[in-house]
Each structure stands twice: as C-alpha cells, then as structure tokens.
Amino acid sequence: MKYGMVILAALLLLGSQMMCCNITLPELPQIEINVPTVEVGDMQDRREAIPLPDAESAAVDVLFGAGDLEIEAGTSDQLFTGHFRYNVESWAPEVTYRDGLLTVEQGGNERDWGIPTGSMRNEWKLEFSPDVPLKLDFKIGASDGELDFTGLQVTELDLDMGAGDFEVRFDEPNDARMSQLTLDTGASRLDVIGIGHAGPEQVNVQGGVGDIMLDFTGYWPRSSDVQITSGVGSVTLHLPDDVGVQVETKGGLTNVEPSGLHRSGDAYVNDAFGEAETELRIQITTGVGNVRLIEVSND
C-alpha cells in the first residue's frame, strides 16, 4: 500500500507540472496493424474409412480445432468412418492408421487463424467399431460436441475440451474394463450422462469456468475413486441410490446443497454407503460456485 501511494503522488505531481508549465508531449508515431484473414470458400464434403484390422485393440487420437463434433458407434467391419464438411481449405482433415494407432487431425496451424472472410463451418461426424477395445484421446478446441460412446468398448477415455457446449453419453454398459475417465474443460458447459455404464475405476474431472453436470447412474461393475476440481461455476452430481456414495468437499466460496445425502463427519453419504458392495468415493475441490448432490433412482 505504501508504494502505491508514492506512485500515485508522483503521477499527480507530474500531471500538475505539465498543466502549469504547458508541456506538450511529442506526437506518437502511427502504427499500422495488419490483421490476418481466413479465406472461406465453398463447402467441402469428404468421407474417410479405415477397415477393421486384425489387432485385438486400437488407440485413437483425435485433434479437432473448432466447429461441431459428433461421435457414435459405427459398423462392425470398419474401425473408423468419418464424414467431414468444412469450408476452409486448410482445415482439411488428415486420417492415418499405423501400428495400432488411428489419428484424425484437423489440418492447418496458427497461421491459418484470423478474421474470416465469411461464415466458417467445420462439421465432423466420427464413427468407431463396436467390436474392438479402444483407448481414446480427444483434444477439442472451441466447439460444440455430442459425444455418444454408447455401444463402444472403451478401455480408457481422455477428453480435453476448450470452450463450448459438450454432452458425453454412455447409455449402455461398457463391455470393456475401463481403467480411467479423464475430463478437462476450459470455459465450457459439460454434461456427462451414464458414467456408471462406462464403469471407470478412476474418474478425474478438471473444470475451469462453466457448469458441470455429472450423472453417475448406470451399471457399476466395480467401485470407483472420483476426483473433481472446479474453478468458477456450478457442479451438479446425480448419484445412484443403490451404490454406496461418500462425497468430501473443500475449497473456496462454495455452497453445498445435498439432496438425499446426509452429513457424516466431514463428508456427505447416502444410506447405501457402508452397506452396498460397490462404492463411489468422491472428492470435490472448488473455487467459487455451487455444488449440488442429488440422489436419484438407479432403475
């Protein structure tokens, strides 16, 4: 505080001297700023397919910059089918498969960003085979996404999402044993439905600014440890009534609203905790916002 007052006094003194002595500041040079543009052209329509290999499993890396992304289960005889529609030529996708790794990457780099000459569109619909276990890694920029993993055999899922609205779904039990589900969001709204069907042994959620809804209903084949960190926004958990649930919260200016859970020491638990064979142990660390804990029927 002392140094701030000294600086303020010095600025006031300098200003008074300039007014009294009629001091004229030198004219500043004109600076020309050239802002790059992005050329928007005709809509392109492309399809890519990779046949199902003999490998027992596959790893998938998806790098998607901006636009609309859709994921769902495809046909059994194709490891991958992609439908791409875009109107910026440099954004043409690159699809490769080598040594068990499938890579789907949006073309272009930082030089291809700027003020668009028209309305930009980039739409991907990606389908994967339900017949092979998949380790999935998605890096998504400023986008909207409907990511439906129902029917896929997912052994590991890592979703790194920037700004936008995202819905992630598991509507049926996962036939593969999932080791980890990792969700990392920036300034986003994220809804994840049916985490129990995915059946991950560990769940890690990192949220920046935005609202997060995590639905833990579904068939839980095993117990799970869950770590949730949120910066600014609301966190809502839908918690199954037939699985033992323990929730510990810590952090900054956060209001916890439990519904169907009761306080037990420093945690919130449901009636099934300590009785059910399967348990969810959840730790939530928050900055500013609300945490809602809602017990729901797991029929």
DOPAVEX-303891 format. One line per field, with one value per residue (C-alpha): residue number from 0; residue in one letter; z, y, x. Coordinates in Angstrom, 1 decimal, always signed. Layout:
<rs>
k <- (NUM/...)
r <- (A/...)
Z <- (Z/...)
Y <- (Y/...)
X <- (X/...)
</rs>
This chain:
<rs>
k <- (0/1/2/3/4/5/6/7/8/9/10/11/12/13/14/15/16/17/18/19/20/21/22/23/24/25/26/27/28/29/30/31/32/33/34/35/36/37/38/39/40/41/42/43/44/45/46/47/48/49/50/51/52/53/54/55/56/57/58/59/60/61/62/63/64/65/66/67/68/69/70/71/72/73/74/75/76/77/78/79/80/81/82/83/84/85/86/87/88/89/90/91/92/93/94/95/96/97/98/99/100/101/102/103/104/105/106/107/108/109/110/111/112/113/114/115/116/117/118/119/120/121/122/123/124/125/126/127/128/129/130/131/132/133/134/135/136/137/138/139/140/141/142/143/144/145/146/147/148/149/150/151/152/153/154/155/156/157/158/159/160/161/162/163/164/165/166/167/168/169/170/171/172/173/174/175/176/177/178/179/180/181/182/183/184/185/186/187/188/189/190/191/192/193/194/195/196/197/198/199/200/201/202/203/204/205/206/207/208/209/210/211/212/213/214/215/216/217/218/219/220/221/222/223/224/225/226/227/228/229/230/231/232/233/234/235/236/237/238/239/240/241/242/243/244/245/246/247/248/249/250/251/252/253/254/255/256/257/258/259/260/261/262/263/264/265/266/267/268/269/270/271/272/273/274/275/276/277/278/279/280/281/282/283/284/285/286/287/288/289/290/291/292/293/294/295/296/297/298)
r <- (M/K/Y/G/M/V/I/L/A/A/L/L/L/L/G/S/Q/M/M/C/C/N/I/T/L/P/E/L/P/Q/I/E/I/N/V/P/T/V/E/V/G/D/M/Q/D/R/R/E/A/I/P/L/P/D/A/E/S/A/A/V/D/V/L/F/G/A/G/D/L/E/I/E/A/G/T/S/D/Q/L/F/T/G/H/F/R/Y/N/V/E/S/W/A/P/E/V/T/Y/R/D/G/L/L/T/V/E/Q/G/G/N/E/R/D/W/G/I/P/T/G/S/M/R/N/E/W/K/L/E/F/S/P/D/V/P/L/K/L/D/F/K/I/G/A/S/D/G/E/L/D/F/T/G/L/Q/V/T/E/L/D/L/D/M/G/A/G/D/F/E/V/R/F/D/E/P/N/D/A/R/M/S/Q/L/T/L/D/T/G/A/S/R/L/D/V/I/G/I/G/H/A/G/P/E/Q/V/N/V/Q/G/G/V/G/D/I/M/L/D/F/T/G/Y/W/P/R/S/S/D/V/Q/I/T/S/G/V/G/S/V/T/L/H/L/P/D/D/V/G/V/Q/V/E/T/K/G/G/L/T/N/V/E/P/S/G/L/H/R/S/G/D/A/Y/V/N/D/A/F/G/E/A/E/T/E/L/R/I/Q/I/T/T/G/V/G/N/V/R/L/I/E/V/S/N/D)
Z <- (+0.0/+0.9/-2.5/-4.3/-2.5/-3.5/-7.2/-7.1/-5.6/-8.2/-11.0/-9.6/-9.3/-12.8/-14.1/-12.2/-13.6/-17.1/-16.7/-15.1/-17.5/-20.6/-21.5/-24.9/-25.4/-28.6/-31.3/-31.3/-34.5/-36.3/-36.1/-38.8/-37.7/-40.3/-39.1/-41.0/-42.6/-43.2/-46.6/-46.5/-49.7/-50.9/-48.6/-49.0/-48.3/-47.6/-46.3/-44.9/-43.7/-42.1/-42.3/-39.1/-38.6/-37.1/-34.0/-30.7/-29.7/-31.1/-29.8/-31.2/-31.2/-32.3/-32.7/-33.5/-33.6/-33.9/-35.1/-34.4/-33.4/-33.3/-32.1/-32.2/-32.7/-36.3/-38.2/-37.1/-40.3/-40.1/-37.4/-38.4/-40.6/-40.8/-42.6/-42.8/-44.0/-44.0/-46.0/-45.0/-47.4/-44.9/-42.4/-44.5/-42.0/-42.1/-41.2/-40.7/-39.2/-38.4/-35.9/-34.0/-33.7/-35.6/-35.8/-37.0/-37.1/-38.4/-40.9/-40.6/-37.9/-36.2/-39.5/-40.6/-37.9/-38.3/-39.3/-41.6/-45.0/-44.4/-42.2/-41.2/-40.9/-39.7/-39.0/-38.2/-37.6/-36.5/-36.0/-34.5/-34.5/-31.5/-31.9/-30.8/-27.4/-27.8/-25.9/-26.8/-26.6/-27.8/-27.9/-28.8/-29.2/-29.3/-30.3/-29.6/-29.2/-28.9/-27.9/-27.6/-26.6/-26.2/-27.7/-27.9/-25.9/-24.2/-22.1/-21.4/-22.3/-22.1/-23.2/-23.3/-24.2/-24.7/-24.9/-25.9/-25.0/-24.7/-24.0/-23.3/-23.1/-22.0/-22.4/-22.1/-20.1/-21.4/-22.5/-21.9/-18.5/-18.3/-16.2/-16.3/-17.4/-17.6/-18.4/-18.7/-19.7/-20.1/-20.4/-21.1/-20.2/-19.8/-19.3/-18.8/-18.7/-17.5/-16.0/-14.2/-17.6/-18.6/-15.3/-14.9/-11.9/-11.6/-12.7/-12.9/-13.8/-14.2/-14.8/-15.5/-15.9/-16.5/-15.4/-15.0/-14.6/-13.9/-13.9/-12.1/-12.7/-14.7/-14.0/-11.9/-12.3/-9.6/-7.1/-8.2/-6.9/-8.3/-8.2/-9.3/-9.4/-10.5/-10.8/-11.2/-11.8/-10.6/-10.2/-10.1/-9.3/-9.9/-7.5/-7.7/-4.7/-4.9/-4.8/-1.6/-2.0/+0.0/-1.0/+0.6/-0.4/+0.1/-1.5/-1.6/-1.7/-2.3/-1.2/-0.9/-1.4/-0.6/-1.5/-0.4/+1.3/+5.0/+6.8/+8.4/+9.9/+7.2/+4.3/+2.8/+2.4/+1.3/+3.1/+0.9/+2.0/+4.2/+3.1/-0.7/-2.2/-4.8/-3.6/-5.1/-3.1/-4.4/-3.6/-4.8/-4.8/-5.9/-6.2/-6.5/-7.1/-6.0/-5.5/-5.8/-4.6/-5.8/-5.1/-7.9/-8.5/-10.4/-12.1)
Y <- (+0.0/+2.4/+2.0/+2.5/+5.8/+7.0/+6.2/+7.9/+11.0/+11.1/+10.8/+13.7/+15.9/+15.2/+16.0/+19.3/+20.3/+19.5/+21.7/+24.6/+24.6/+23.9/+20.9/+19.4/+15.7/+14.5/+13.2/+9.4/+7.6/+6.0/+2.2/+0.1/-3.3/-5.9/-8.4/-11.8/-13.1/-16.6/-17.3/-19.0/-21.0/-23.5/-26.2/-29.4/-32.9/-35.7/-39.3/-41.5/-45.1/-47.5/-51.2/-53.2/-54.5/-57.9/-56.2/-57.0/-53.4/-49.9/-46.4/-43.3/-39.8/-37.0/-33.4/-31.1/-27.3/-25.6/-26.4/-29.2/-32.6/-35.8/-39.2/-42.5/-46.3/-47.3/-50.7/-53.8/-54.1/-50.6/-49.5/-45.9/-44.0/-40.2/-37.7/-34.2/-31.0/-27.7/-24.5/-23.5/-25.4/-25.6/-27.3/-30.5/-33.5/-35.9/-39.5/-42.1/-45.6/-47.1/-49.8/-49.8/-46.0/-44.2/-40.4/-38.0/-34.5/-31.1/-29.5/-26.1/-24.3/-20.9/-19.1/-20.2/-18.2/-14.7/-12.7/-14.9/-13.6/-15.3/-17.7/-20.6/-24.1/-27.3/-30.4/-33.8/-37.0/-39.8/-43.4/-46.3/-50.0/-51.6/-54.8/-53.7/-52.3/-48.6/-46.3/-42.8/-39.5/-36.4/-32.8/-30.4/-26.6/-24.1/-26.4/-27.9/-31.7/-34.6/-37.5/-40.7/-43.6/-46.0/-49.4/-48.9/-50.9/-48.1/-49.1/-45.5/-42.1/-38.8/-35.7/-32.3/-29.7/-25.9/-23.6/-24.7/-27.0/-30.7/-33.7/-37.1/-40.2/-43.8/-45.3/-49.0/-51.0/-50.9/-54.4/-53.4/-52.8/-49.0/-48.0/-44.3/-41.5/-38.1/-34.9/-31.5/-28.5/-24.8/-22.2/-24.8/-26.3/-30.1/-32.8/-36.4/-39.0/-42.6/-42.7/-45.9/-47.7/-46.7/-48.3/-46.5/-47.5/-43.8/-40.6/-37.3/-34.1/-30.7/-27.7/-24.1/-21.7/-23.1/-25.5/-29.2/-32.0/-35.5/-38.3/-41.3/-43.6/-46.8/-50.3/-50.1/-53.3/-52.1/-49.4/-46.1/-43.2/-39.8/-36.5/-33.3/-29.9/-26.8/-23.2/-20.9/-22.3/-24.9/-28.7/-31.0/-34.7/-37.2/-40.1/-43.6/-44.8/-48.4/-47.6/-46.5/-42.8/-40.7/-37.1/-34.9/-31.2/-28.5/-25.2/-21.6/-19.8/-22.8/-23.6/-27.3/-28.4/-32.1/-33.9/-37.5/-37.5/-36.7/-35.3/-37.9/-36.2/-34.2/-35.9/-36.5/-40.0/-41.9/-44.7/-47.3/-46.3/-49.0/-51.4/-51.8/-53.8/-51.1/-47.7/-44.3/-42.2/-38.7/-35.7/-32.2/-29.2/-25.9/-22.2/-20.2/-21.7/-24.2/-27.9/-29.9/-33.5/-35.2/-38.8/-40.4/-43.8/-46.1/-48.2)
X <- (+0.0/+2.9/+4.5/+1.2/+0.6/+4.1/+3.5/+0.1/+1.6/+4.3/+1.8/-0.3/+2.8/+3.9/+0.4/+0.3/+3.7/+2.6/-0.5/+1.4/+4.3/+2.2/+4.3/+3.5/+4.1/+5.7/+3.4/+3.3/+4.1/+1.2/+1.3/-0.3/-1.6/-2.1/-4.7/-4.6/-7.7/-9.0/-10.3/-13.8/-14.6/-17.1/-18.4/-16.3/-17.8/-15.4/-15.6/-12.9/-12.9/-10.4/-11.2/-11.2/-7.7/-6.6/-5.3/-7.0/-7.3/-6.6/-5.6/-7.4/-6.1/-8.5/-7.4/-10.3/-9.9/-13.2/-16.7/-19.3/-18.1/-20.3/-19.2/-21.1/-20.8/-20.4/-20.4/-18.5/-16.4/-15.0/-12.6/-13.4/-15.8/-15.6/-17.9/-16.3/-17.8/-15.8/-15.3/-11.8/-9.4/-6.5/-8.8/-9.0/-8.7/-5.8/-6.6/-3.8/-3.6/-0.3/+0.8/-2.5/-2.8/-5.6/-5.1/-7.7/-6.4/-7.7/-5.3/-3.8/-1.8/-1.7/-1.0/-4.5/-6.3/-7.6/-10.7/-12.8/-14.0/-17.3/-19.2/-16.8/-18.1/-16.4/-18.5/-17.2/-19.2/-16.9/-17.9/-15.9/-16.3/-18.1/-16.1/-12.6/-11.5/-10.5/-8.2/-9.5/-7.7/-9.6/-8.2/-11.0/-10.9/-13.7/-16.5/-19.9/-19.9/-22.3/-20.1/-22.1/-19.9/-22.8/-22.1/-18.3/-15.7/-13.8/-10.8/-9.6/-11.1/-9.3/-11.3/-9.5/-12.1/-11.8/-14.7/-18.2/-21.1/-20.4/-22.6/-21.0/-23.2/-22.9/-26.4/-25.5/-22.9/-19.4/-18.2/-14.6/-12.9/-12.3/-9.3/-9.7/-12.1/-10.4/-12.3/-10.6/-12.7/-12.0/-14.8/-17.5/-20.8/-20.3/-23.0/-21.8/-24.6/-24.4/-20.9/-21.9/-22.3/-18.8/-17.6/-14.2/-12.0/-10.9/-12.6/-10.7/-12.6/-10.9/-13.2/-12.2/-15.1/-18.6/-21.2/-20.6/-23.2/-22.0/-24.6/-23.2/-26.2/-25.9/-24.5/-21.3/-19.3/-16.8/-16.1/-14.5/-12.5/-13.5/-11.5/-13.3/-11.7/-13.7/-12.7/-15.7/-19.3/-21.7/-21.1/-24.1/-23.8/-26.6/-25.8/-27.3/-29.3/-28.1/-24.4/-22.6/-21.6/-19.3/-18.6/-15.9/-15.8/-13.2/-12.3/-13.2/-16.5/-18.7/-22.3/-23.1/-26.7/-27.3/-30.5/-30.9/-27.5/-26.7/-23.7/-21.3/-18.3/-16.6/-18.4/-21.8/-23.0/-26.2/-28.0/-26.3/-22.8/-21.2/-23.9/-23.6/-20.8/-19.9/-18.9/-18.1/-15.6/-15.8/-13.5/-14.5/-12.3/-13.9/-13.1/-16.3/-19.8/-22.4/-22.1/-25.4/-25.5/-28.7/-29.5/-31.6/-33.1/-30.8/-33.5)
</rs>
